Amino acid sequence: MARTRSFPKSQKKLGGAKTPDGHRKDKVDAVAYLTDKLRNSAAVFLTEYRGLTVHELADLRVALAKQDSEYKVSKNTLARIAAKEAGFDQLIEMLEGPVAIAFTNGDAVLAAKELSEFAKKAPALLIKGALFEGHVFDAAGAKAIAALESRDVMLSKAAGMFITPIQQTANVFAATLNNFGAVLASYKDKLAASGEAA
């Protein structure tokens, strides 16, 4: 009778380390990370990347990094849990298919513009929605963010609005001083002329 060979059982538990309540630690950490990003990012953009090449994904990550944004592919089940924990249930329905999330810490408008410009070059990239200023936007709303003016442009326009009245006031004072100087010069000339006449 032939003996069957038995192999030693692996000591490593399948699925990795577990938390005290029995959940896989890597999944718990991923949900905590996503929840924190959803709560604390200046803006979040959900995209579908089906059809993008590895090279295009790498280019998109580099382009977004220049706008202080991180582009992450995440499991939808974990992202849905994170969206619920962060209090943004409206995002859950957008988490279907191959979704990658852009977490923005910089200017949300510039990140939205970067995504929109990239989508023109690589039409496979679809912008599905956004989380901005505590509000969830659908695809159209997310694209509308890209049409806004950047924070720097808005600040410079606001500064221009404040500076214009100050500049006008300064011009009035300068004109008044110039006129006053002209009056004094004229008066001095008259005094000199009357002194000579005397």
VMD Tcl script that draws the C-alpha trace (Angstrom):
set ca {
  {0.00 0.00 0.00}
  {1.47 3.34 -1.09}
  {1.85 5.97 1.57}
  {0.50 9.39 0.82}
  {2.84 12.19 1.59}
  {1.52 14.79 4.00}
  {2.76 18.35 3.88}
  {3.22 20.41 7.03}
  {0.41 22.86 7.68}
  {1.32 26.48 7.28}
  {1.54 28.41 10.50}
  {0.55 31.61 8.72}
  {-3.12 32.45 9.07}
  {-4.93 33.16 5.85}
  {-6.09 36.72 5.41}
  {-3.40 38.40 7.50}
  {-3.53 39.88 10.98}
  {-6.88 40.36 12.68}
  {-8.17 43.04 15.00}
  {-9.51 42.00 18.45}
  {-13.05 42.04 17.03}
  {-12.07 39.65 14.21}
  {-11.75 42.04 11.25}
  {-8.71 42.01 8.99}
  {-6.32 44.72 10.15}
  {-5.28 45.80 6.63}
  {-8.93 46.41 5.70}
  {-9.65 48.28 8.93}
  {-6.58 50.47 8.31}
  {-7.64 51.11 4.69}
  {-11.14 52.19 5.78}
  {-9.69 54.46 8.48}
  {-7.34 56.03 5.92}
  {-10.14 56.62 3.38}
  {-12.49 57.99 6.05}
  {-9.84 60.47 7.19}
  {-9.16 61.54 3.59}
  {-12.87 62.06 2.88}
  {-13.29 64.18 6.00}
  {-10.12 66.26 5.73}
  {-9.35 66.78 2.03}
  {-10.08 70.18 0.47}
  {-11.93 68.27 -2.26}
  {-12.43 64.71 -3.46}
  {-13.05 63.67 -7.07}
  {-14.36 60.23 -8.04}
  {-13.32 58.95 -11.45}
  {-13.75 55.83 -13.51}
  {-10.45 54.79 -15.04}
  {-11.59 51.80 -17.13}
  {-9.68 51.86 -20.43}
  {-6.75 53.97 -19.23}
  {-3.33 52.45 -19.80}
  {-0.85 52.01 -16.97}
  {1.21 54.79 -18.57}
  {-1.81 57.15 -18.64}
  {-2.60 56.40 -14.99}
  {1.01 57.19 -14.07}
  {0.86 60.46 -16.03}
  {-2.40 61.41 -14.30}
  {-0.88 60.73 -10.87}
  {2.09 62.97 -11.70}
  {-0.17 65.76 -13.04}
  {-2.39 65.65 -9.94}
  {0.61 65.53 -7.59}
  {1.62 68.94 -8.98}
  {-1.74 70.22 -7.68}
  {-1.12 68.68 -4.22}
  {-3.52 65.83 -4.99}
  {-3.21 62.09 -4.46}
  {-4.83 59.67 -6.91}
  {-5.74 56.33 -5.31}
  {-7.39 53.20 -6.63}
  {-9.44 51.66 -3.84}
  {-11.73 48.70 -3.36}
  {-15.30 49.92 -3.68}
  {-16.50 47.91 -0.68}
  {-13.95 49.65 1.57}
  {-14.64 53.07 0.00}
  {-18.38 52.60 0.60}
  {-17.79 51.83 4.28}
  {-15.52 54.89 4.54}
  {-18.09 57.13 2.82}
  {-20.75 55.97 5.28}
  {-18.44 56.47 8.30}
  {-17.44 59.93 7.04}
  {-21.12 60.88 6.71}
  {-21.21 61.15 2.90}
  {-23.71 58.43 2.00}
  {-24.47 60.17 -1.34}
  {-21.04 59.03 -2.59}
  {-21.94 55.35 -2.19}
  {-23.94 55.10 -5.43}
  {-20.96 56.51 -7.36}
  {-18.67 53.76 -6.08}
  {-19.45 51.27 -8.85}
  {-17.04 49.87 -11.40}
  {-13.30 50.62 -11.47}
  {-13.16 53.80 -9.39}
  {-10.09 55.84 -8.48}
  {-10.30 58.76 -6.09}
  {-8.37 62.04 -6.25}
  {-7.88 63.49 -2.78}
  {-6.96 67.18 -3.03}
  {-5.17 69.15 -0.33}
  {-4.41 72.14 -2.55}
  {-6.66 74.28 -4.72}
  {-9.72 72.16 -5.58}
  {-10.40 74.16 -8.76}
  {-6.89 73.54 -10.11}
  {-7.23 69.80 -9.39}
  {-10.62 69.76 -11.16}
  {-9.09 71.59 -14.15}
  {-6.25 69.05 -14.25}
  {-8.74 66.16 -14.33}
  {-10.88 67.84 -17.01}
  {-7.86 68.60 -19.20}
  {-6.60 65.04 -18.82}
  {-10.06 63.66 -19.72}
  {-9.90 65.63 -23.00}
  {-6.62 63.90 -23.90}
  {-7.73 60.50 -22.54}
  {-11.52 60.22 -22.99}
  {-11.54 56.89 -21.13}
  {-11.24 58.88 -17.90}
  {-14.72 59.71 -16.61}
  {-15.33 62.15 -13.77}
  {-18.19 60.60 -11.77}
  {-18.64 63.09 -8.96}
  {-17.01 65.21 -6.29}
  {-17.04 66.16 -2.64}
  {-16.35 69.88 -2.23}
  {-17.03 72.27 0.65}
  {-18.96 69.51 2.45}
  {-21.34 68.95 -0.49}
  {-21.56 65.98 -2.84}
  {-21.79 66.80 -6.57}
  {-22.70 64.55 -9.49}
  {-20.60 64.37 -12.68}
  {-21.96 67.65 -14.05}
  {-21.33 69.43 -10.74}
  {-17.80 68.04 -10.54}
  {-17.06 69.33 -14.05}
  {-18.55 72.72 -13.14}
  {-15.93 73.07 -10.39}
  {-13.28 73.05 -13.12}
  {-15.00 76.05 -14.74}
  {-14.58 78.15 -11.58}
  {-11.69 80.55 -11.15}
  {-8.80 79.33 -9.05}
  {-8.32 80.54 -5.50}
  {-5.34 82.72 -6.51}
  {-7.32 84.41 -9.32}
  {-10.27 85.08 -7.00}
  {-7.95 86.49 -4.32}
  {-6.22 88.77 -6.80}
  {-9.60 90.01 -8.08}
  {-10.79 90.63 -4.52}
  {-7.56 92.47 -3.77}
  {-8.08 94.53 -6.92}
  {-11.58 95.45 -5.75}
  {-10.16 96.68 -2.43}
  {-7.19 98.45 -3.99}
  {-9.19 100.34 -6.66}
  {-11.01 102.67 -4.19}
  {-7.76 103.21 -2.28}
  {-5.97 104.02 -5.54}
  {-8.73 106.43 -6.54}
  {-8.53 108.16 -3.16}
  {-4.75 108.41 -3.47}
  {-5.14 109.91 -6.95}
  {-7.56 112.54 -5.61}
  {-5.11 113.47 -2.84}
  {-2.24 113.58 -5.33}
  {-4.25 115.84 -7.66}
  {-5.25 118.06 -4.74}
  {-1.64 118.35 -3.60}
  {-0.52 119.09 -7.16}
  {-3.20 121.78 -7.47}
  {-2.25 123.22 -4.08}
  {1.39 123.28 -5.16}
  {0.44 125.07 -8.37}
  {-1.60 127.63 -6.38}
  {1.35 128.24 -4.02}
  {3.74 128.63 -6.96}
  {1.35 131.09 -8.61}
  {0.95 133.02 -5.34}
  {4.75 133.12 -4.91}
  {5.12 134.46 -8.44}
  {2.50 137.15 -7.75}
  {4.27 138.17 -4.52}
  {7.58 138.36 -6.35}
  {6.00 140.45 -9.15}
  {4.34 142.85 -6.66}
  {7.63 143.19 -4.75}
  {9.46 144.06 -7.93}
  {6.74 146.58 -8.84}
  {7.12 148.26 -5.46}
}
mol new
graphics top color blue
foreach p $ca { graphics top sphere $p radius 0.5 }
foreach p [lrange $ca 0 end-1] q [lrange $ca 1 end] { graphics top cylinder $p $q radius 0.2 }
display resetview
